[in-house]
């Protein structure tokens, strides 16, 4: 049996390869050029389906020559008098892999393609076989260069999404759409509608329909989902101890957040007033009633949908009658522009964790639903690792009026020798990072002599250690630890007024090295959560990041990041007390979707942070070396951040920031090299070959 130390339970289509290059950079020496991280964005073919094993339908294998087989029907809609498509009618003729209308070639539907003409929309209809919510996940691309069209998705006759396809638009677009609370009588219609003056148009479509049994429509009148217990009942539950985990399939804790309906707001003074919702009275970490304090605020619209907004900490105070509250000093991002009277504000606290594993190896968590936590939801650290999370859903509880679920990171998985595997998991409604997978840098605290140093971190005899400059990450040298002694009373270095770096170990090296205080210590591939896998996962509706904070050798595939604050961040952090790293090299991201990123956030960001702050503070002027052909776009930078965002395509030279439009469609190909030694790669005088006004051709 695998070792098990402690397990505690408490109250776009985008393809990327982050790969190591050979040590051959012209302006770098030997070991300094080792492990230059490269980021390769590769395109997907439209015929490739998402790879959900539990899909209830897909457009390729489900296609056939019988109406209704596998839940699919094939038809058309004729323009009504008001201009909108009319009633659904079946296509009558099936021949050579196409459904057609009588003897006419248009409209038509095949396994991969819709063909429509002005006034005649091609339609593919899916009917569920059982009740529940589903996601419609897929890709589309227009194949007729001179035509224009719209792709629309209707649920029970109501449009839930559309994509305009202009004449010049030939790039693939991706979508991940939620259809809520369907019944056997529901219909999901996929339409291609040709432009009014367009020639007939062909659009390729590939999609899967994926069940989401734990997602439902929100309404304020639904119950809170938090049962109430008398003191006698609570005492019985306490005495049962661990038996409760086998017999209780319900949450029985009080909510760790408050939620209230906005009645008035003043953005200039950064204040708002709100009526408290019954069952969500403010409580502290001990469950005791509170009347004022500080919280992190989240926001939802009148239908319970998460308003994507950055971090807003502030203060709150309950009214004397306890029915309403005021929120003041709402700092940083302030009140969202989208927030209106009748929307909702949520105030979260941060304490504890729901599901925690310590020094574990090979543990499997299967079919676990986590509805609430006052802090981190899933937290693992230390040990050999390699733990597996299969169908672990961390989200707000369905069929309730809860707007929030968690008080901190949703998944925080750090410091194991082997990284975790997350497969078909859902991560949503947290109050910090969606996911953070990382190891840690150590630090040199004090020199004894050239072979003995007090170090912050965790070390064992035989460890091979890299030592790097804190500012430039330049390599000082490598050595093996031949002796490690714990030093609880070791020296300290003050980081700021609140934190100090502690010399927890006195290490002896097998060779002399001159190392300054603050030098980084790297155990790459050990206690770095290396080789993690994030597959078939849905990360959505949260204001913060999804981090690969230095873990090497990861794989992210068929994942959706949707309506999240900063998308995927590939980086390390050495600011303040945080020493999360080391280097996220050899990372592969493929067949994934980055949707609904906010105006001020990136769908994907690659950055190296210098000391002194969580963002790039140096405005370094340098050129970007850019190579371009029909399939590849090569961007090189060193001190800036490479970002895919929903902004229009542009390059900003002073900070080496490269922006591509990834709001709803995949990149073809781009490579971004970020040298570990932060050496510059200059190609002066060459323009940014692929950019033009508006969207880039590579999305």
Helices and strands as residue ranges (DSSP letters): E 4-9, E 14-20, G 30-33, E 37-42, E 55-58, G 69-71, E 72-79, E 85-90, E 93-95, E 98-101, E 104-109, E 113-116, E 120-126, E 132-142, E 149-155, E 158-165, E 173-182, E 188-194, E 201-212, H 231-240, G 241-243, H 244-247, E 257-266, E 271-276, E 292-300, E 312-318, E 324-328, E 344-348, E 353-360, E 364-370, E 376-381, E 388-394, E 411-414, E 421-423, E 426-428, E 435-440, E 442-449, E 452-456, E 464-468, E 475-486, E 492-494, E 500-502, E 505-509, E 520-522, E 533-535, E 538-542, E 546-549, E 555-557, E 560-564, E 568-570, E 580-581, E 587-595, E 602-606, E 625-628, E 633-636, E 642-645, E 650-652, G 653-655, E 657-661, E 670-674
